Amino acid sequence: MLVQADPSTLPAALPAAYPEQVYAGVLGKILGVYHGRPVEGWAYEDIQERFGDIHHYVAADTGWPLIVPDDDISGTFVFFRALEDNLDRLPLTADMVGDSWLNYIIENRTVLWWGGLSRSTEHTAYLRLKSGLRAPASGAISLNGPSMAEQIGAQIFIDTWALVNPDDPERAVAMARAAASVSHDGLAVEAASLLVAMESMAFAERDAGVLLDRATQFVADPRLLRIVDDVREQCARTDDWRVVRDWIETHHGYDHYPSNSPAATNHAAILMALLMGGEDWQRASMIITSAGWDTDSNAGNLGCLNGIRLGLEGLDAGSDFRGPVADRMYVVSADGGECLSDAVRETRRIVRTAAAMRGAELADPKRFAFELPGSVQGFRSHPDLGVRQACTSVSNEGDGLAIAYRSLGAGTEATVCVDTWVEPAGRGVAGTSYFEVVGSPSLYPTQHVTATVRADADAPALAFFIESYGDDGVIRRTVGDAFALVHGENQLRWTVPGTDGRPIFRLGLRLTSAYRTDGAVTLVDLDWTGAPEDLLLGRSYELTPGLTPWTTDTAWLRSFVSSATNLAPDYTTTMCVSHSGRHGLVTTGTRDWNDYSVSSRIEFNQNDGAGLVARSRGHRRYYAAIMRGRELQILRVRDTDEAVLAATQVDHETDQRHDLEFRVSGRDLSVVLDGEQRLSATDDAYVSGGAGFVMNEGAMLVDGFRVRRIPR
């Protein structure tokens, strides 16, 4: 097996073009997935009868939203965090990636196809890990058999290992092998290695034939080498991809392999589309989507490879694939505040990690800075305004987000928006995908939105607004006071208003004018960061109205990400958390919540440790303030390691209620019980992350939830 080179052998600096190439690869991945997703699982004959060649998105034609949660996207970008989280412990190992699976995956809910033991490869591997088996044994053929271990999943999650290792195929392959072996083995890992080597080398080499020639040196399995040679020979004989597709079906179709999505079939299809698509990103994506088999996985891998190889110019050469997507993606995991993402944000993570591997630290730009060519980071014209929309376009020509308007005047608005959480069921992705959207909002009441807006002398007024919803199904728009824009750059700041406990799912900018005006303003950047000033939720604050003994689900409850066995509203308090094992977490918030207090009134029923969580980064990496028997503890949890940082005996009995507050500020951690500070500790393992509750083997009733920013 390849061993990753020492980090000190890395080139001292990254190429200037590197961020844009990564962005093209990330975009190519998600555009390909969205292209292939609507016909995933369709028979080839059905695709041909319904659509023929699929040149563009057909989601609307099949009743799907375009932007949906998908394992190919979530797994690719979630499992990459194993590298982010272990930069001080390189080289990356399968064991590290396996621990990241357990930290970021919520069983039966996120990332994977939960098809069952010995039915779904990834579900099988997860159960092996959960039982205590370490990777790579969790994915071995000797344990799971070839029908599980040699499916397609090894390659569908590997693109980030190439993206973080530009023109460094040896290191990219070593990381990909480590990650793939958590769940796969044999030919599947070999196919992943071939593909990731091509992607890594595509940063410096454009010719597909040359890439394939060079990548075969990273393959040891003669079965895969034979497939490569045979597919290349078939492609050389004809210019009709259907002829090659029929050959693959005859010699390597699904019926030749003992699994439901074999790596061999799908890898052959990717090679076919790569070679016969030539220098045309859209043609290659058409071929791989129209060919059938695992269309979203194949189109995603091929889209990333060709994105790196052909660049943004290649993505933009045909009809508009980028515009309808607007960079949007879901990265679904236990790290709920990171669920709603975009191609720019994921590009930044990869570039930042690549720099960190070289000993450099990159400053984070604003949340929305539109720094990459053509990026819009999810901003779009408001889709259901209710009045005449005067916004004519939302674009980025290189100096920010240009919001153009025409005939803006009395009775009209030029209004753009960006999603900050999922829309209500029936309006967005909820209930329309077999992969669930599990996540928390990225924006909360009392946070501060800042923005730089450039305007000309005849500028309209600008107001920020939020949209929220509750269990009544009504969308409530709350608009702030308007700013009178002046010529030049305007520095704006707006405090997000309260919502009566309703989650915020959209942030917008509303342009108005008392008289007709045509033109544009440019949103240079927009940001919010850190914990809310004072976030309140729950019965104690009269912010969970209408609860009855029969209330089983609410909109505000879905803003928490739960790995607890049971989480439900409770009409006598706020919610009940019950869990039959360890690490039953219920969290909300985002990774940039750093210095804050989290508090609640808790009735501690029978359990083996329960309380509050702060700075959660997944559900096995967090700080906690818990009551365990009569001992109050501050814990640092990282995977299987649980360290007691401080502890003291307190007066407590089962079923007793206490006011508990957990404060985290810099390295200082402290616990206030019933108004009295009882514990303190110092630690620097986690500097930021979400807040919530933890339950180990038992239950508790939670009365209210409050998060307050602590100023440095």
PyMOL commands that set and color helices and strands:
alter all, ss='L'
color gray80, all
select helices_A, chain A and resi 7-9+18-39+44-50+60-62+71-79+81-84+87-89+94-104+121-130+137-139+141-144+146-149+153-156+159-163+169-180+187-201+208-218+222-237+241-252+254-256+263-277+281-290+295-315+322-325+336-338+343-357+539-541+557-559
alter helices_A, ss='H'
color red, helices_A
select strands_A, chain A and resi 328-330+340-342+380-381+388-389+391-396+401-408+412-419+448-455+461-469+475-479+483-484+488-495+504-512+517-527+534-537+561-562+566-569+575-579+584-588+596-604+610-616+621-628+631-638+641-649+656-665+668-673+676-682+690-695+698-709
alter strands_A, ss='S'
color yellow, strands_A
deselect
rebuild
show_as cartoon
